[in-house]
Amino acid sequence: MPIFASKEPAATAAAPRKKNSVASALGMLRRLEWKVQHAVQNTLIGEYRSVFRGRGMEFDQVVRYEFGDDIRDIDWNVTAKLGEPYRKKFVEERELTVLIIFEDSLALQFGSGNRTKRDALMEIAGLLMMLASQNRDHVGIIHAQPGGYKLFHPVRGHKLIMQTAAEFIARPAPALDDDRPIAAPWKFVSRAVPANSILVWLGDFPPREKNPEGWLVTRQRYQPIGFRVEDPWERALPDGKPLTVYDPASQQLVVLDPKSRAHLDGHASWRAERDASFKRLFPSPLSRMVLTPDEPALDALARFFHGHMRLRTR
């Protein structure tokens, strides 16, 4: 039986090890950057701009009114002076801040296949930062872990975003024996970035009875999007004989018996509660997505963008 997670505490990071971690993170980011550069030649960047809109419209110039233009844009002062109708022309204000909330819970360290759920979300975070860099957006990160969080202040420009991404990706996963609670600082988020910023919440999203305190205000102030990673064993228990696996969330060995009616019913109930909780956080289908650990991150983002645009055009 494969080992999905070790229960040994994470070793203290020494300086050489940290340097190697940053170098490894930069290598990963360069591979992601190569993917993004190829995606630019296709439609992914355009779809990113369509989904991650700017914070509003700004005045550009006054132009002659034509049939079909919105009469609400007519500039009556200019119209009165020139004796014919003129309207105000607006352009989208593209200056945008993308804030990534990475909720690094112990459950993300589970994986029944080649990758853990954490690996998948880390790659999604890296790709989002690369796409934001291509569009000259500001990018910030809140890395929430058991016992606290680290804020990476929003930065703009390819070099600064790459540095931030490398430092974030190089941060070690929480120790599996760390049972302190984890929660994103939602009250702080409202002061971290401007209103109407894009808020991307990446996490495991376990079942919860109610939304986090301050989430309603956060959802009204920003444009929230949720990415949840779901292991195949979370969708359905594996066929075959009972398996004993280590659950990093409960820090216990768990027996999975696909032939047990009690196990099947309990799994179905847990999954239904988890899905309902996720939909309460992100009521609109345009604001949430579920992916699997082994799904290529670029394909997952393309699927999200395509689905977003398809629903918008209905």
C-alpha positions as CSV (number, residue, x, y, z in Angstrom):
1,M,0.0,0.0,0.0
2,P,1.4,3.4,-0.9
3,I,2.2,5.9,1.8
4,F,0.2,9.1,1.2
5,A,1.7,11.2,4.0
6,S,4.3,10.9,6.6
7,K,3.5,11.7,10.2
8,E,7.0,12.9,11.0
9,P,7.2,16.6,11.9
10,A,8.7,18.8,9.3
11,A,12.4,19.5,9.9
12,T,13.5,23.0,10.7
13,A,14.5,24.7,7.5
14,A,18.2,25.6,7.4
15,A,19.6,28.2,5.1
16,P,21.0,25.9,2.4
17,R,17.7,24.0,2.4
18,K,15.7,27.2,2.0
19,K,18.0,28.2,-0.9
20,N,17.4,24.9,-2.6
21,S,13.6,25.3,-2.0
22,V,13.6,28.7,-3.7
23,A,15.7,27.4,-6.6
24,S,13.2,24.5,-7.0
25,A,10.3,26.9,-6.9
26,L,11.9,29.1,-9.6
27,G,12.4,26.0,-11.7
28,M,8.7,25.2,-11.4
29,L,7.7,28.8,-12.2
30,R,9.8,28.8,-15.3
31,R,8.0,25.7,-16.5
32,L,4.7,27.3,-15.8
33,E,5.8,30.5,-17.5
34,W,6.7,28.5,-20.6
35,K,3.1,27.1,-20.6
36,V,1.6,30.5,-20.2
37,Q,3.7,32.0,-23.0
38,H,2.4,29.2,-25.3
39,A,-1.1,29.9,-24.1
40,V,-0.8,33.5,-25.1
41,Q,-0.6,32.3,-28.7
42,N,-4.1,30.8,-28.2
43,T,-7.1,32.2,-26.3
44,L,-6.3,31.7,-22.6
45,I,-5.0,35.2,-22.0
46,G,-8.1,36.7,-23.7
47,E,-10.4,34.5,-21.6
48,Y,-8.5,35.5,-18.4
49,R,-9.1,39.2,-19.2
50,S,-12.8,38.4,-19.9
51,V,-13.3,36.6,-16.6
52,F,-10.9,38.7,-14.4
53,R,-12.4,42.1,-15.3
54,G,-11.1,45.5,-14.3
55,R,-12.7,47.4,-11.5
56,G,-14.9,49.7,-13.6
57,M,-15.1,52.1,-16.6
58,E,-13.2,55.3,-17.0
59,F,-13.9,58.3,-19.2
60,D,-11.9,58.3,-22.5
61,Q,-13.3,61.1,-24.8
62,V,-16.4,62.7,-26.3
63,V,-17.5,61.3,-29.7
64,R,-20.5,62.0,-32.0
65,Y,-23.6,60.1,-31.0
66,E,-24.7,57.5,-33.4
67,F,-27.9,55.5,-33.7
68,G,-27.9,52.6,-31.3
69,D,-25.6,54.3,-28.7
70,D,-26.8,54.4,-25.1
71,I,-28.6,57.7,-24.6
72,R,-27.5,57.7,-21.0
73,D,-24.0,58.5,-22.2
74,I,-25.0,61.7,-24.0
75,D,-23.0,64.7,-22.8
76,W,-25.7,67.4,-22.8
77,N,-23.2,70.3,-22.3
78,V,-21.2,69.4,-25.4
79,T,-24.4,68.6,-27.3
80,A,-25.9,72.1,-26.5
81,K,-22.6,73.9,-27.5
82,L,-22.2,72.0,-30.8
83,G,-25.9,71.8,-31.8
84,E,-25.8,68.0,-32.4
85,P,-25.7,65.0,-30.0
86,Y,-22.4,63.9,-28.6
87,R,-21.8,61.1,-26.0
88,K,-19.1,60.2,-23.5
89,K,-16.9,57.3,-24.5
90,F,-15.7,55.0,-21.7
91,V,-13.0,52.3,-21.6
92,E,-12.5,49.6,-19.1
93,E,-10.2,50.5,-16.3
94,R,-7.8,47.5,-16.4
95,E,-5.8,48.2,-13.3
96,L,-6.6,45.1,-11.3
97,T,-5.5,43.4,-8.1
98,V,-5.7,39.6,-7.8
99,L,-5.5,38.4,-4.2
100,I,-4.8,34.6,-3.8
101,I,-6.0,33.1,-0.5
102,F,-4.2,29.8,-0.1
103,E,-5.7,27.8,2.8
104,D,-2.9,25.3,3.5
105,S,-4.7,22.7,5.6
106,L,-3.4,19.3,6.5
107,A,-6.0,17.7,4.3
108,L,-4.3,19.1,1.2
109,Q,-1.4,16.7,1.8
110,F,-3.5,13.7,0.9
111,G,-3.2,12.1,-2.6
112,S,-4.3,8.7,-3.8
113,G,-2.4,9.1,-7.1
114,N,0.8,10.7,-8.3
115,R,0.2,14.1,-6.8
116,T,-1.3,15.5,-3.6
117,K,-4.1,18.0,-3.5
118,R,-1.6,20.6,-2.3
119,D,0.6,20.0,-5.4
120,A,-2.4,20.7,-7.7
121,L,-3.4,23.9,-6.0
122,M,0.2,25.2,-5.8
123,E,0.4,24.8,-9.6
124,I,-3.0,26.6,-10.0
125,A,-1.7,29.5,-7.9
126,G,1.5,29.7,-9.9
127,L,-0.3,29.8,-13.2
128,L,-2.7,32.4,-12.0
129,M,0.2,34.6,-11.0
130,M,1.8,34.1,-14.4
131,L,-1.4,35.1,-16.2
132,A,-1.7,38.1,-13.9
133,S,1.9,39.1,-14.7
134,Q,1.2,38.8,-18.5
135,N,-1.8,41.2,-18.0
136,R,0.2,43.6,-15.8
137,D,-2.1,43.1,-12.9
138,H,-1.2,43.4,-9.2
139,V,-0.9,40.1,-7.4
140,G,-0.9,39.5,-3.6
141,I,-1.1,36.3,-1.5
142,I,-2.3,35.4,1.9
143,H,-0.8,32.0,2.9
144,A,-2.9,30.7,5.7
145,Q,-1.5,27.8,7.7
146,P,-2.2,26.2,11.2
147,G,-1.7,28.9,13.8
148,G,-1.5,32.0,11.5
149,Y,-0.8,33.4,8.1
150,K,1.8,35.3,6.0
151,L,0.8,38.2,3.7
152,F,2.7,38.8,0.5
153,H,1.7,42.4,-0.3
154,P,0.4,43.0,-3.9
155,V,3.1,43.7,-6.4
156,R,3.2,44.4,-10.1
157,G,5.7,43.6,-12.8
158,H,7.1,40.3,-14.0
159,K,10.2,40.3,-11.8
160,L,8.5,41.2,-8.6
161,I,5.6,38.7,-9.2
162,M,8.2,35.9,-10.0
163,Q,10.0,36.7,-6.7
164,T,6.8,36.6,-4.7
165,A,5.6,33.4,-6.4
166,A,9.0,31.7,-5.8
167,E,9.0,32.7,-2.1
168,F,5.4,31.5,-1.6
169,I,5.9,28.1,-3.4
170,A,9.1,27.5,-1.5
171,R,7.3,27.7,1.9
172,P,7.1,24.2,3.5
173,A,3.8,22.4,4.0
174,P,2.5,22.4,7.6
175,A,3.8,19.6,9.8
176,L,1.4,16.7,10.0
177,D,1.3,16.8,13.8
178,D,0.3,20.5,13.9
179,D,-3.3,20.4,15.2
180,R,-3.7,24.2,15.5
181,P,-6.7,25.7,13.8
182,I,-6.5,27.3,10.4
183,A,-8.5,30.1,9.1
184,A,-8.1,32.9,6.5
185,P,-8.1,36.4,8.1
186,W,-11.3,37.7,6.5
187,K,-11.6,40.8,8.5
188,F,-8.0,41.7,7.6
189,V,-8.6,40.9,3.9
190,S,-11.1,43.8,3.6
191,R,-8.1,46.2,4.3
192,A,-5.5,44.4,2.3
193,V,-6.5,45.2,-1.3
194,P,-8.8,47.7,-3.0
195,A,-12.5,47.1,-3.5
196,N,-13.6,45.1,-6.6
197,S,-10.3,43.2,-6.6
198,I,-10.4,39.5,-7.6
199,L,-10.2,37.2,-4.6
200,V,-9.2,33.6,-5.5
201,W,-9.6,31.2,-2.6
202,L,-7.7,27.9,-3.0
203,G,-8.3,25.2,-0.5
204,D,-9.8,21.8,0.5
205,F,-13.2,23.3,1.6
206,P,-14.4,20.7,4.1
207,P,-18.0,20.7,5.2
208,R,-18.9,23.6,7.5
209,E,-22.1,24.6,9.2
210,K,-21.9,28.3,8.3
211,N,-19.8,30.6,6.3
212,P,-16.7,32.3,7.9
213,E,-17.3,35.4,9.9
214,G,-16.9,38.4,7.6
215,W,-17.4,36.4,4.4
216,L,-20.6,38.2,3.4
217,V,-18.9,41.6,3.5
218,T,-15.9,40.1,1.7
219,R,-18.1,38.6,-1.0
220,Q,-19.9,42.0,-1.5
221,R,-16.6,44.0,-1.6
222,Y,-14.6,41.7,-4.0
223,Q,-15.1,39.3,-6.9
224,P,-14.7,36.0,-5.2
225,I,-13.7,32.7,-7.0
226,G,-13.2,29.4,-5.3
227,F,-11.0,26.5,-6.5
228,R,-11.4,23.2,-4.7
229,V,-9.3,20.1,-5.4
230,E,-11.0,16.8,-5.0
231,D,-9.1,13.5,-4.9
232,P,-10.7,10.6,-6.8
233,W,-11.2,8.7,-3.5
234,E,-13.2,11.6,-2.2
235,R,-15.6,11.3,-5.2
236,A,-16.0,7.5,-4.7
237,L,-14.4,4.9,-2.5
238,P,-11.9,2.8,-4.4
239,D,-13.1,-0.6,-5.6
240,G,-11.6,-3.8,-4.2
241,K,-10.6,-4.9,-0.7
242,P,-10.7,-2.7,2.4
243,L,-7.7,-0.3,2.7
244,T,-6.1,1.3,5.7
245,V,-4.8,4.8,4.9
246,Y,-3.5,7.7,6.9
247,D,-5.8,10.7,7.1
248,P,-3.7,13.9,7.6
249,A,-6.7,15.9,8.7
250,S,-7.7,13.7,11.6
251,Q,-4.1,12.4,12.1
252,Q,-5.5,8.8,12.3
253,L,-5.5,5.6,10.3
254,V,-8.8,5.2,8.5
255,V,-10.2,2.0,7.1
256,L,-12.0,2.4,3.7
257,D,-14.3,-0.5,2.9
258,P,-16.1,-0.1,-0.4
259,K,-18.3,-3.1,0.4
260,S,-19.6,-1.7,3.6
261,R,-23.0,-0.1,3.4
262,A,-22.3,2.1,6.4
263,H,-19.0,3.3,4.8
264,L,-20.7,4.0,1.5
265,D,-23.6,5.9,3.1
266,G,-21.3,7.9,5.4
267,H,-19.1,8.8,2.4
268,A,-22.1,9.9,0.3
269,S,-23.4,12.0,3.2
270,W,-20.0,13.7,3.8
271,R,-19.7,14.5,0.1
272,A,-23.2,16.0,-0.1
273,E,-22.5,18.2,2.9
274,R,-19.2,19.3,1.4
275,D,-20.7,20.2,-1.9
276,A,-23.6,22.1,-0.2
277,S,-21.1,24.0,1.9
278,F,-19.0,24.9,-1.1
279,K,-22.0,26.2,-3.0
280,R,-23.1,28.4,0.0
281,L,-19.7,30.1,-0.1
282,F,-19.9,30.6,-3.9
283,P,-23.5,30.6,-5.0
284,S,-22.9,31.4,-8.6
285,P,-21.6,28.5,-10.8
286,L,-19.4,31.2,-12.4
287,S,-17.5,31.7,-9.2
288,R,-16.4,28.1,-8.3
289,M,-14.6,25.1,-9.8
290,V,-13.6,21.6,-8.7
291,L,-10.5,19.9,-10.1
292,T,-8.6,16.7,-9.5
293,P,-4.9,16.4,-8.4
294,D,-3.8,14.7,-11.6
295,E,-5.6,17.2,-14.0
296,P,-3.1,19.4,-15.7
297,A,-3.4,22.9,-14.1
298,L,-3.5,24.7,-17.5
299,D,-6.3,22.4,-18.7
300,A,-8.2,23.1,-15.4
301,L,-8.0,26.8,-15.8
302,A,-8.9,26.6,-19.5
303,R,-12.0,24.6,-18.5
304,F,-13.0,27.2,-15.9
305,F,-12.6,30.1,-18.3
306,H,-14.5,28.3,-21.1
307,G,-17.3,27.4,-18.7
308,H,-17.4,30.9,-17.4
309,M,-17.7,32.4,-20.8
310,R,-20.3,29.8,-22.0
311,L,-22.6,30.5,-19.0
312,R,-22.2,34.3,-19.5
313,T,-23.4,34.1,-23.1
314,R,-26.5,32.1,-22.4
